[in-house]
Amino acid sequence: MKHIKRGDVVMVIGGKEKGKKGKVLKIFPKDMRAVVEGLALIKKAVRPSQTNPQGGIITKEGTIHLSNLMLFCPKCGQPTRTGRKILSDGTKVRICTKCKDVV
């Protein structure tokens, strides 16, 4: 899916994190999932190792399915669908379908 990329600000439109915004840290295109900063937090038990000598329980971001994410347009101030546009110099860009501005 090309409508969401790493570094985009997205809004969650479904699930337990519905209505929250965050920045996309990582995309898994095969699984159609994304890791969003500060959302879908999971707790994981970690054994002691050289990098983490204490061990214990850590909290980290889990993945969210791409169908539950929508790109957040900074100009409109709301989540939006994306369209494509080819500029005069030949580059493809994503545009907000509501305000027609380049995202």
C-alpha positions in Angstrom: 0.0 0.0 0.0 1.5 3.3 -1.0 -0.9 5.7 0.7 1.1 5.6 4.0 4.9 5.9 4.2 7.4 6.0 7.0 7.5 9.4 8.7 3.8 10.3 7.9 1.5 11.5 10.6 -1.6 9.2 10.7 -4.8 8.9 12.7 -6.2 5.6 13.9 -9.8 5.2 12.6 -10.6 1.8 14.1 -9.7 -0.4 17.1 -8.9 0.4 20.7 -6.6 3.3 19.8 -9.3 5.0 17.6 -9.0 8.8 17.4 -5.3 9.0 18.3 -2.6 10.4 16.2 1.1 9.4 15.8 4.1 9.3 13.5 4.7 6.1 11.5 8.0 4.5 12.5 8.1 1.4 10.4 6.0 -0.3 7.7 5.6 -4.0 7.0 4.1 -4.2 3.5 3.8 -8.0 3.3 1.8 -8.1 6.6 0.0 -4.8 5.8 0.9 -3.4 9.2 2.6 -0.4 10.6 4.3 0.6 13.9 3.0 4.0 15.1 4.9 6.0 17.7 3.3 5.8 21.1 0.3 3.7 20.0 -0.7 0.0 20.4 1.7 -0.4 23.3 2.5 -4.0 24.3 4.4 -5.4 27.3 7.1 -8.0 26.7 9.0 -10.1 29.2 12.8 -9.9 28.4 15.5 -12.2 29.8 18.6 -10.6 31.2 21.3 -10.1 28.5 24.4 -8.0 28.0 22.4 -5.2 26.5 19.7 -5.4 29.2 21.4 -6.9 32.3 18.3 -6.3 34.5 15.8 -8.1 32.3 12.2 -7.7 33.3 9.1 -6.3 31.5 9.5 -3.7 28.7 6.8 -1.7 27.0 7.1 -1.1 23.2 4.9 -0.2 20.3 3.0 -3.0 18.6 1.7 -3.0 15.0 -1.6 -1.7 13.7 -3.2 -2.9 10.5 -3.0 -0.4 7.6 -6.8 -0.5 7.1 -7.1 1.1 10.6 -4.9 4.0 9.7 -5.6 7.2 7.7 -3.2 9.9 6.6 -3.6 13.1 8.6 -3.5 16.3 6.5 -1.8 19.1 8.3 -3.6 21.8 6.2 -7.1 20.4 6.6 -6.5 19.3 10.2 -8.4 16.0 9.7 -7.8 12.5 8.3 -8.1 12.2 4.6 -7.8 9.9 1.6 -4.9 10.4 -0.7 -4.8 10.9 -4.5 -2.0 11.0 -7.0 -0.8 13.8 -9.1 2.0 14.2 -11.6 3.8 17.6 -11.4 5.1 19.5 -14.4 8.6 18.2 -13.8 7.3 14.6 -14.0 7.5 13.6 -10.3 4.5 11.8 -8.7 3.2 13.2 -5.4 0.4 12.3 -3.0 -2.4 14.9 -2.6 -5.1 15.4 -0.1 -8.5 14.6 -1.7 -10.2 17.3 0.4 -8.0 20.3 0.0 -6.0 19.2 -3.1 -2.8 20.2 -1.3 0.4 18.1 -1.6 1.0 15.9 1.4 
